[in-house]
Amino acid sequence: MKILSIQSAVAYGHVGNSAAVFPLQRIGVEVLPVPTVNFSNHTGYGAWRGPLLDPEQVRDIITGIEERGVFGGIDAVLSGYQGGEGIGDVILDAVARVKAANPDALYACDPVMGNAKSGCFVAPAIPVLLREKVVPAADIITPNQFELGFLTGTEPDTLESTLASVDAARAMGPSIVLVTSVERPDRPEGTIEMLAVDDSGAWIVQTPHLPMKANGSGDVTAALFTAHYLETRSAATALARTVSSVFDLLQNTLDSGERELQLVESQEAYAHPRLQFEVTQVR
């Protein structure tokens, strides 16, 4: 399995490709990482160094990969945070070229815009770009509950309203939707959920809500879910494996007392997920 992953890269810590690549490699996926930035660390620290790549530089890297004749063997294109408008066009062009070489390839988009606590933290043009151009071209999207509402102009909170918002998102183009950070008002205290929907149904899984903020955990989640879906074509199985791996990664990080994800230390959680949480079909 090969995934072309177009995301940011940092030297210190784990976000973007610096979060997604190793877990994918650990489960046997060949990753072709294309950087959109090459920063010293993620911007959550308030200070960083390194270049933001011009969209044409990113396009040039992708063209160089295409010239090696490998696009026909790529199973998916994966994208995450989009820092500016120009990179969206580059990603969509890459998706079109990969799909021309391999019509069975999928495009998985993590439509990063913000979260319920911080609100929208991207440039004003990005949500419009995602909603009008990028998401309609995607096969898989992995928004959090807040982003799902932003994309669809809805207010998902209950299970029923979240499922209705997923239906609205699927009507935009993508057939597979993973919703992270689902917080229903009637959920047991101290829990959080993840919901996956494809043509065969909808499944939800509930885990303890760990008291931490972990930059990059969404990037790991999107990457693992994409890979597991590619392998199994089952939203339920991909959800079960992904939730198990990501929860153990977060637990290990919390136990370590470190700010950055304990990505390498948690590698057995990707290779051999414990499947410790029940996945329930809700539709």
C-alpha positions as CSV (number, residue, x, y, z in Angstrom):
1,M,0.0,0.0,0.0
2,K,1.3,3.5,-0.9
3,I,0.0,6.8,0.4
4,L,1.1,10.2,-0.9
5,S,0.9,12.5,2.1
6,I,0.9,16.2,1.5
7,Q,1.3,17.9,4.9
8,S,3.5,20.1,7.1
9,A,6.8,18.8,8.5
10,V,8.5,19.8,11.8
11,A,11.9,18.8,13.1
12,Y,10.8,18.9,16.8
13,G,7.6,17.3,17.9
14,H,4.9,15.5,15.9
15,V,2.4,17.2,13.7
16,G,1.5,16.9,10.0
17,N,3.7,14.4,8.2
18,S,5.9,14.3,11.3
19,A,3.0,12.7,13.1
20,A,1.5,10.7,10.2
21,V,4.4,9.0,8.5
22,F,5.9,6.8,11.3
23,P,2.6,5.2,12.4
24,L,1.8,4.5,8.7
25,Q,5.2,2.9,8.2
26,R,4.9,0.9,11.4
27,I,1.7,-0.8,10.0
28,G,3.4,-1.5,6.7
29,V,2.4,1.4,4.5
30,E,4.9,3.0,2.0
31,V,4.6,6.7,2.5
32,L,5.6,9.4,0.0
33,P,5.7,12.5,2.3
34,V,5.5,15.9,0.6
35,P,6.1,18.9,2.9
36,T,4.1,22.1,2.8
37,V,6.3,23.7,5.5
38,N,9.6,22.8,7.0
39,F,9.4,24.3,10.5
40,S,11.6,23.8,13.6
41,N,8.4,23.0,15.7
42,H,4.7,23.4,15.5
43,T,3.2,26.9,15.8
44,G,1.5,26.2,19.1
45,Y,4.7,27.2,20.8
46,G,4.2,30.7,19.6
47,A,7.7,30.8,18.0
48,W,9.2,28.7,15.3
49,R,11.8,28.9,12.5
50,G,11.9,27.6,9.0
51,P,10.3,28.1,5.6
52,L,6.7,27.9,4.4
53,L,7.0,26.3,1.0
54,D,5.6,28.2,-2.0
55,P,2.8,26.2,-3.6
56,E,4.8,25.9,-6.8
57,Q,7.7,24.3,-4.8
58,V,5.2,21.7,-3.5
59,R,3.9,21.2,-7.0
60,D,7.4,20.7,-8.2
61,I,8.1,18.0,-5.6
62,I,4.9,16.2,-6.6
63,T,5.8,16.4,-10.3
64,G,9.2,14.9,-9.5
65,I,7.5,12.0,-7.9
66,E,5.1,11.6,-10.9
67,E,8.2,11.5,-13.2
68,R,9.4,8.4,-11.4
69,G,6.3,6.6,-12.7
70,V,4.8,5.7,-9.3
71,F,1.4,7.4,-9.5
72,G,-0.3,4.3,-10.8
73,G,0.7,2.4,-7.6
74,I,-0.5,5.1,-5.1
75,D,-3.6,3.9,-3.2
76,A,-4.5,7.2,-1.6
77,V,-3.6,10.9,-1.3
78,L,-3.7,12.3,2.2
79,S,-3.8,16.0,3.1
80,G,-4.2,17.9,6.4
81,Y,-3.8,21.5,7.5
82,Q,-3.7,23.9,4.5
83,G,-1.9,27.1,5.4
84,G,-2.9,29.1,2.4
85,E,-5.2,29.1,-0.6
86,G,-2.6,28.1,-3.1
87,I,-1.8,24.8,-1.6
88,G,-5.4,23.6,-2.0
89,D,-5.1,23.9,-5.8
90,V,-1.8,22.0,-5.7
91,I,-3.4,19.1,-3.7
92,L,-6.4,18.9,-5.9
93,D,-4.2,18.8,-9.0
94,A,-2.2,16.0,-7.4
95,V,-5.3,14.1,-6.6
96,A,-6.5,14.4,-10.2
97,R,-3.2,13.2,-11.6
98,V,-3.0,10.2,-9.2
99,K,-6.6,9.2,-10.0
100,A,-5.9,9.5,-13.7
101,A,-3.0,7.0,-13.2
102,N,-5.0,4.8,-10.7
103,P,-8.8,5.3,-10.8
104,D,-9.2,3.2,-7.7
105,A,-7.1,5.6,-5.6
106,L,-8.9,7.5,-2.8
107,Y,-8.4,11.1,-1.6
108,A,-8.5,11.5,2.2
109,C,-8.8,15.1,3.5
110,D,-8.6,16.2,7.1
111,P,-10.4,19.5,6.8
112,V,-8.5,21.3,9.6
113,M,-10.2,24.5,10.6
114,G,-10.5,24.7,14.4
115,N,-12.2,23.1,17.3
116,A,-15.0,23.8,19.8
117,K,-12.7,25.4,22.4
118,S,-10.6,27.6,20.1
119,G,-13.0,28.3,17.4
120,C,-11.8,28.7,13.8
121,F,-8.0,29.3,13.7
122,V,-7.3,29.3,10.0
123,A,-7.3,32.1,7.5
124,P,-10.9,33.2,6.5
125,A,-10.5,31.9,3.0
126,I,-9.6,28.4,4.0
127,P,-13.1,27.2,5.2
128,V,-14.6,28.5,2.0
129,L,-11.9,26.7,-0.1
130,L,-12.5,23.5,1.9
131,R,-16.2,23.6,1.6
132,E,-16.5,24.6,-2.0
133,K,-13.5,22.9,-3.7
134,V,-11.6,20.4,-1.5
135,V,-14.3,18.4,0.4
136,P,-16.4,17.8,-2.8
137,A,-13.3,16.2,-4.4
138,A,-12.6,13.9,-1.3
139,D,-13.6,10.3,-0.8
140,I,-12.8,10.3,2.9
141,I,-13.0,13.3,5.3
142,T,-12.0,13.3,9.0
143,P,-13.4,16.5,10.6
144,N,-13.9,17.0,14.3
145,Q,-17.5,17.7,15.4
146,F,-16.9,21.5,15.3
147,E,-15.5,21.3,11.7
148,L,-18.3,19.1,10.6
149,G,-20.8,21.8,11.6
150,F,-18.7,24.5,10.0
151,L,-18.5,22.6,6.7
152,T,-22.2,21.9,6.5
153,G,-23.7,25.0,8.1
154,T,-25.3,22.8,10.8
155,E,-25.1,22.5,14.6
156,P,-24.3,18.8,15.4
157,D,-24.5,18.0,19.1
158,T,-26.8,15.0,19.6
159,L,-26.2,11.7,17.9
160,E,-29.2,12.4,15.6
161,S,-28.0,15.9,14.6
162,T,-24.5,14.7,14.1
163,L,-25.6,11.9,11.8
164,A,-27.8,14.5,9.9
165,S,-24.7,16.7,9.5
166,V,-22.7,13.7,8.3
167,D,-25.4,13.1,5.7
168,A,-25.1,16.7,4.6
169,A,-21.3,16.3,4.3
170,R,-21.6,13.1,2.3
171,A,-24.0,14.9,0.0
172,M,-21.2,17.3,-0.8
173,G,-19.1,14.4,-2.3
174,P,-17.2,12.2,0.2
175,S,-18.6,8.8,0.8
176,I,-16.7,8.0,4.0
177,V,-16.8,10.4,7.0
178,L,-14.9,10.0,10.3
179,V,-16.1,12.5,13.0
180,T,-13.7,13.0,15.9
181,S,-14.2,14.7,19.2
182,V,-17.9,13.9,19.3
183,E,-19.4,15.3,22.5
184,R,-23.0,14.5,23.0
185,P,-24.9,16.3,25.9
186,D,-26.3,12.9,27.1
187,R,-22.9,11.0,27.1
188,P,-21.6,9.7,30.4
189,E,-19.4,12.2,32.2
190,G,-15.7,11.9,31.3
191,T,-16.2,10.3,27.9
192,I,-15.7,11.3,24.3
193,E,-16.7,9.5,21.1
194,M,-15.7,9.0,17.5
195,L,-18.2,8.2,14.7
196,A,-17.6,6.6,11.3
197,V,-20.0,6.4,8.4
198,D,-19.9,4.9,5.0
199,D,-22.4,3.4,2.5
200,S,-22.9,0.3,4.7
201,G,-23.8,2.1,7.9
202,A,-22.7,4.2,10.9
203,W,-20.7,3.2,13.9
204,I,-19.7,5.0,17.1
205,V,-17.2,4.2,19.8
206,Q,-16.8,5.8,23.2
207,T,-13.6,6.2,25.2
208,P,-12.5,8.0,28.4
209,H,-11.8,11.6,27.7
210,L,-8.2,12.2,28.7
211,P,-7.4,15.5,30.3
212,M,-4.8,16.8,27.8
213,K,-4.3,18.7,24.6
214,A,-2.1,16.8,22.1
215,N,-1.0,18.6,18.9
216,G,-0.8,16.1,16.1
217,S,-3.2,13.5,17.4
218,G,-5.7,14.4,14.7
219,D,-3.0,13.9,12.0
220,V,-2.3,10.4,13.4
221,T,-6.0,9.6,13.5
222,A,-6.6,10.7,9.9
223,A,-3.6,8.7,8.7
224,L,-4.4,5.5,10.5
225,F,-8.1,5.6,9.6
226,T,-7.3,6.1,6.0
227,A,-4.8,3.2,5.9
228,H,-7.1,0.8,7.8
229,Y,-10.1,1.7,5.5
230,L,-7.9,1.1,2.4
231,E,-7.0,-2.3,3.7
232,T,-10.4,-3.5,5.0
233,R,-13.0,-1.3,3.2
234,S,-14.9,-1.4,6.5
235,A,-15.6,1.8,8.5
236,A,-16.3,-0.2,11.6
237,T,-13.0,-2.1,11.5
238,A,-11.0,1.1,10.6
239,L,-12.7,2.9,13.5
240,A,-12.0,0.1,16.0
241,R,-8.3,-0.1,15.1
242,T,-7.8,3.7,14.9
243,V,-9.5,4.5,18.2
244,S,-7.5,1.8,20.0
245,S,-4.2,3.0,18.7
246,V,-4.8,6.7,19.2
247,F,-6.2,6.2,22.7
248,D,-3.1,4.3,23.8
249,L,-0.8,6.9,22.1
250,L,-2.6,9.6,24.1
251,Q,-2.5,7.6,27.3
252,N,1.2,7.0,26.9
253,T,1.8,10.7,26.3
254,L,-0.2,11.7,29.3
255,D,1.6,9.2,31.5
256,S,5.0,10.5,30.3
257,G,4.3,14.0,31.4
258,E,5.7,15.3,28.1
259,R,4.0,17.9,25.9
260,E,4.8,16.2,22.6
261,L,3.2,12.9,21.4
262,Q,5.1,9.8,22.4
263,L,4.9,8.6,18.9
264,V,7.8,6.2,18.7
265,E,7.3,4.9,22.2
266,S,3.7,3.9,21.3
267,Q,4.5,2.0,18.1
268,E,3.1,-1.3,19.4
269,A,-0.3,0.4,19.7
270,Y,-0.3,0.9,15.9
271,A,1.1,-2.4,15.0
272,H,-1.1,-4.4,17.3
273,P,-4.1,-2.4,18.4
274,R,-5.8,-3.9,21.5
275,L,-9.3,-3.3,20.2
276,Q,-10.3,-2.5,23.8
277,F,-13.4,-0.4,23.0
278,E,-16.8,-1.6,21.8
279,V,-17.9,-0.3,18.4
280,T,-21.7,0.1,18.2
281,Q,-23.7,0.4,15.0
282,V,-26.1,3.3,15.2
283,R,-27.6,3.2,11.7
